[in-house]
Amino acid sequence: MIESFLVDIGLENRLWLLAAVAVIVAVSGLIGIIFYKLIFPIFLKLFHWLPSNLDARVLSASRWPLTFGVVVLGVYLSVTLLLDLTPSQINFINSVSNMLGIIIGVWLVATVSSAGFGWYIEAVAPHTESKLADRLLPLFRRVVVAVVYALGGLLVLDQLNINISPLIAGLGLGGLAVALALQPTLSNLFAGTYVITEGVVTTGDYIELESGVAGYVLDVSWRSTRLRTWHNNLVVVPNARFAETIITNYQAPVPEVNVFLTCGVSYDSDLRRVRCICQEVMDELLEHDANAVKEYGGWFGFDSFGESNVNFWLFVQARNRLASFELRTTLMQNLHQRLREEGIVINYPVRTLQFPKEWGPEGGLALERRTPLDGTTENIPCAESPADSPDPVST
């Protein structure tokens, strides 16, 4: 097999060239080790004085590709300059060198790109307010590296005189088939990109979906969004559905939540006094309750004349969603206690019924008309109303 290989490249009678090439490779390898161990650290030290460590990281990532590049270059120059080769041998060496150059170049671009993305994710992204980079850049990093290696593979195949046009066409058809098969997954992926880039929902927010599902956001991934409900259960919502539903974010645009409380007092109450009492209750709550936002203040207003009470509302603001429940409870307790102390009544539902006069005692007997089965009519006296029955009747 070795002899046939030597015949193909024209070295069947010159085995001594193999020994020469071996020596050249050994010397080039020694030069590569010197470059890796001695020369390259000098370059790294020269870049340490710069304020950013991006250049140092990129240079460190390119250490192995550049070392192999030095070795390949040394072998190529030594073989082509020191040895007397035929044109066929030179063509063969050029083809091998081009292929190795493409491989080293692809390796260098992939490692440098990955190092650049890694530097931004670790050094810059944590200091920005947006969490977009934390979500998108790791995915872009993988995609860029994969694309670089894929293009490098195609270039290597082309260098080996393999027609890559059918391969590209086959990859296109295969990609279409895979896209159709993975349509739900891709739909969730692109919807996840939309959810992350919009920045409407972040980890820790309390949200409620249109379907009634509510809870705290645990994580927004590329495929799904996970919520923790009040029952301490995990709800996984696919991003394709999450992106299309109506979402109420209780912690945006600010964490503060407004507490709106409605109440009502009897029509016999002094409404001016009611207003003063409500304002005093809110002022005391804002002064001593840590859950309330004092700067926002308390607001009062009469709303409507109801069936049983004169309705009004109180309006304060809590520091967050959890504090709003405690603040509402304290406000209701204090208001109810104060109204009882002042003798102001909150009526139960009361309805007054107005009857016609003939239903009262002064109207005599009311006649109820009935129709028998034979079609004739007759008047039947109804039960007489009690003499002491009030008119109107209140229930």
Secondary structure, DSSP 8 states (H G I E B T S, - for coil): -HHHHHHHHT-TT-THHHHHHHHHHHHHHHHHHHIIIIIHHHHHHHTTTSS-SHHHHHHHHTHHHHHHHHHHHHHHHHHHHHS---HHHHHHHHHHHHHHHHHHHHHHHHHHHHHHHHHIIIIIGGGSS--HHHHHHHHHHHHHHHHHHHHHHHHHHHHTT---HHHHHHHHHHHHHHHHHTHHHHHHHHHHHHHHHH-SS-TT-EEEETTS-EEEEEEE-SSEEEEE-TTS-EEEEEHHHHTTS-EEETTSS-S-EEEEEEEEE-TTS-HHHHHHHHHHHHHHHHHH-TTB-GGG--EEEEEEE-SSSEEEEEEEEESSHHHHHHHHHHHHHHHHHHHHHTT--------EE---GGGSGGG---EEEE--TTS--EEEE-----TT--SSEE-
